[in-house]
């Protein structure tokens, strides 16, 4: 398989090597004495991939803050894309449009979150806004492409102040924004292909970074966090340390996820069926099933109960107390236990006496 960053000119017959990692003409060093260039041609399984050239120069605090606020950055970006498209629609005298999305979050080897999103351009039916209708003919996929790139460059915001960063951290997208138009002409794109694309990334977690812990607490944070340790250990330490301040508590809650607390899969309400609708359909299906082989043709008749969840309480348990209610009850219990121990001890002594007598007769 041909690597993306390679010197191969024919990807169908790949026999090349990857490009140098961080090649540059001048070999300079950082203040800590580490070279800021890397001429190695890394194999995809190389453990050095994703590691900073200088761990002491790398801003681990900003890294975990970005992971933690990436969801808010996406929300603002989505709003900016929709505003940009509707601005174009007004200029062209067209009806408003709507952008629906399905998105998965994936961890890179360096521990940074990035998103794979499918954006669909929809029109809006004024009589029934819930319907999914095609967009006006004057708004195309090229306009959506332009709006995405426009928002990715311009959307930036600053976090609240923190003692370690009084001015806050800037949150914005990087340069690696890859926009591709999915066309339904020619080769068809089925629902299964789209689901497979999202599922490919939805199965990935922090394992790619080498970190596989569950939620961290004060009693086990020392096993995974180290300010002078490896790259991932420093990220966990940064999340735990920065989270000890009001307004940044979620960093501690999600320290095992390197600060990222979002769901791996999110989607717009109009993108497809809502999860609530799927749950309701599943409840309806299960409640209308036959109640046994002898009732194969019978189904639940109370249709008014199919759309509501009912909890039937069969018993109610409550804590009463520990130990005996009265001193007399405790005395009786202790006496019975003592008698049982004495009977057990007497039985063992009698058995030992019988074995000794049999041994003496045999001798």
Secondary structure, 3 states (H helix, E strand, C coil): CCCCCECCCCHHHCCCCECCCECCCCCCECCCCCECCECCCCCCCCCCCCCCCCCCCCCHHHHHHHHHHHHHHHHHHHHHHHHHHHHHHHHCCCCCEEEEEEEEEEECCCCCEEEEEEEEEEECCCCCCCCCEECCCCCCHHHHHHHHHHHHHHCEEECCCECCECCCCEEECCCCCCCCCCCCCCCCCCHHHHHHHHHHHHCCCHHHHCCCCCCCCCCCHHHCCCCCCCHHHHHHHHHHHHCCCCCCCHHHHCHHHCCCCCCCEEECCCCCCCHHHHHHHHHHHHHCCCCCHHHCCCCCCCHHHCCCCCCCCCCCCCCCCCCCCCHHHHHHHHHHHHHHHHHHHHHHHHHHHHHHHHHHHHC
